[in-house]
Amino acid sequence: MEFIDGIPAYIFETAGFIVGLGANVVIAIQVYKEYKSTQPSSLSLGYVVGWGLIFLFWFLYGVRFDALAITVSNALAFIIQSILLWVISRKKPAGENKDILQ
């Protein structure tokens, strides 16, 4: 732990912002792909809601312990995850996309 203790806190805070931003870009890509796809979503409601709750917890953790990188990155992740939930909830389930004439 001496190695980690020797690293200044601002380095971890900066790295936290960078990693958090990267994670948010990955979620945003998923939102974009789901939005553009006409196919039913392969993401389960439990998966999307579960990750939303995880992001909400870590946001609250960041607020509680005054960790700016955790707070900001998880607030943004929670918002993007909520948008993903909205996008997939507007899609018809796989069984409902069948043409009536088939």
For each residue, the residues with C-beta under 8 A, 3 or more apart:
1: 4 5
2: 5 6
3: 6 7
4: 1 7
5: 1 2
6: 2 3
7: 3 4 11 12
8: 11 12
9: 12 13
10: 13 14
11: 7 8 14 15
12: 7 8 9 15 16 69
13: 9 10 16 17 67 68 69
14: 10 11 17 18 69
15: 11 12 18 19 69
16: 12 13 19 20 67 69 70 73
17: 13 14 20 21 69 72 73
18: 14 15 21 22
19: 15 16 22 23 73
20: 16 17 23 24 69 70 72 73 74 76 77
21: 17 18 24 25 73
22: 18 19 25 26
23: 19 20 26 27 73 77
24: 20 21 27 28 73 76 77 80
25: 21 22 28 29
26: 22 23 29 30
27: 23 24 30 31 77 80 81 84
28: 24 25 31 32 80
29: 25 26 32 33
30: 26 27 33 34 43 84
31: 27 28 34 35 80 83 84 87
32: 28 29 35 36
33: 29 30 36 37
34: 30 31 37 41 43 84 87 88 91
35: 31 32 87
36: 32 33
37: 33 34 41
38:
39: 97
40: 91 92 93 94 97
41: 34 37 87 88 91
42:
43: 30 34 47 48 84 88
44: 47 48
45: 48 49 85 88 89
46: 49 50
47: 43 44 50 51
48: 43 44 45 51 52 81 84 85 88
49: 45 46 52 53 85
50: 46 47 53 54
51: 47 48 54 55 81
52: 48 49 55 56 78 81 82 85
53: 49 50 56 57
54: 50 51 57 58
55: 51 52 58 59 74 77 78 81
56: 52 53 59 60 74 78
57: 53 54 60 61
58: 54 55 61 62 70 74
59: 55 56 62 63 70 71 74 75 77 78
60: 56 57 63 64
61: 57 58 64 65 67 70 74
62: 58 59 65 66 67 68 69 70 71 72 74
63: 59 60 66 71
64: 60 61
65: 61 62 70
66: 62 63
67: 13 16 61 62 70 71
68: 13 62 71 72
69: 12 13 14 15 16 17 20 62 72 73
70: 16 20 58 59 61 62 65 67 73 74
71: 59 62 63 67 68 74 75
72: 17 20 62 68 69 75 76
73: 16 17 19 20 21 23 24 69 70 76 77
74: 20 55 56 58 59 61 62 70 71 77 78
75: 59 71 72 78 79
76: 20 24 72 73 79 80
77: 20 23 24 27 55 59 73 74 80 81
78: 52 55 56 59 74 75 81 82
79: 75 76 82 83
80: 24 27 28 31 76 77 83 84
81: 27 48 51 52 55 77 78 84 85
82: 52 78 79 85 86
83: 31 79 80 86 87
84: 27 30 31 34 43 48 80 81 87 88
85: 45 48 49 52 81 82 88 89
86: 82 83 89 90
87: 31 34 35 41 83 84 90 91
88: 34 41 43 45 48 84 85 91
89: 45 85 86
90: 86 87
91: 34 40 41 87 88
92: 40 96 97
93: 40 96
94: 40 97
95: 98
96: 92 93
97: 39 40 92 94
98: 95 102
99: 102
100:
101:
102: 98 99
